[in-house]
Amino acid sequence: MAAEVLMPRPTSVFIDFHGDEAALVDALTEVLGCPLLREELDVGTLYRCRLLDTELVLFGDHGLEDDCGIRFTEYSHQLQLTAFDVGRRIPGYDRMYESMAVFLGERLSARLNARTLVVANLQRTVAVFSAGAAAAERAGAGAGHGDDGSHGEQEAMTPGDGLSCRCIDETMLRLKWSIQALAAPAAAQLRLFPDFVCVADELAIDFEEALRGIRSAGSSDAGDREEAEAPERAGALTPAQRAAVDALDAQLEEMSGPEHAEMWTDDALHNSAEWTRVRHLAALALRTMDWPIELPPQGRAMYVGPPDRVDDTT
């Protein structure tokens, strides 16, 4: 496949806080360990800082409507994390990026006794924290922290707790969309993406990332069990479903590499026997999963493009 130039997906922490905004700014400053610069703009007041080559911007009145099954309107403030290094692919950077947002969501929930929501690309829920999410953990560490033990009964979705269940739901949805795109006719596949990208690459990358998410979530829940069993347990894949997905993965892998560059063109999407087989295997996987053979929603991903045209659909 062609070389990748990716931009890490924007990640946001949404905060349900209706107290003095200064208290929110103070709490965020304490968690980050660096001051926030206040800016008065036409759209309102922003608070901004830079940390780990990432810009963090806090603002209220985000103006987002509920979308992708996410209730943005229930949250008063948005803390947006945006990477500066937009033109390079850094292995694992997206995971670090999301982990930073999850950490901020948990800490702010505990300090402000407020609900927080972590969302990637304004499309995928990463974590949800109830008000006072970390209080039980911090109170258990001993006295002197000033925590109210009554918060200990609040329930939180944290990376070591119930988060994996929600992550499975989101990664399974991404897997569904990616397989639906692979099963579509060539003309429909080309319409799913901007004209500046290599569509064949994007189809494979979307699928690979979704499948990696299923396997990663499975590995985190596997404990001492054999890793090979993890995807079935975590992603609720039956042996037949796993076999169908693996067959599709193997076909794309067989087509990869510089010696098969001619298979990753628009012309190949229309005319090659290899992509006809990909569509057949993708349709089989959809039927095995009991998912409809239909087009996935547009605007659901980041795209590969030349360095001067890195783009985002959100």
Secondary structure, DSSP 8 states (H G I E B T S, - for coil): ----------EEEEEE--S-HHHHHHHHHHHHTS--EEEEETTEEEEEEEETTEEEEEEE------BTTB-GGG-SEEEEEEES-TTS--TTHHHHHHHHHHHHHHHHHHHHT-EEEEEETTTEEEEEE-TTTTHHHHHTT-SSS---GGGGG--B--TTTTHHHHHHHHHHHHHHHHHHHHHS-HHHHHHTS-TTS-HHHHHHHHHHHHHHHHHHHHHHHHTTS-GGGHHHHHHT--HHHHHHHHHHHHHHHHH-SGGGGGGSSHHHHHH-HHHHHHHHHHHHHHHHHT---S---SS-SEE---GGG-EE--
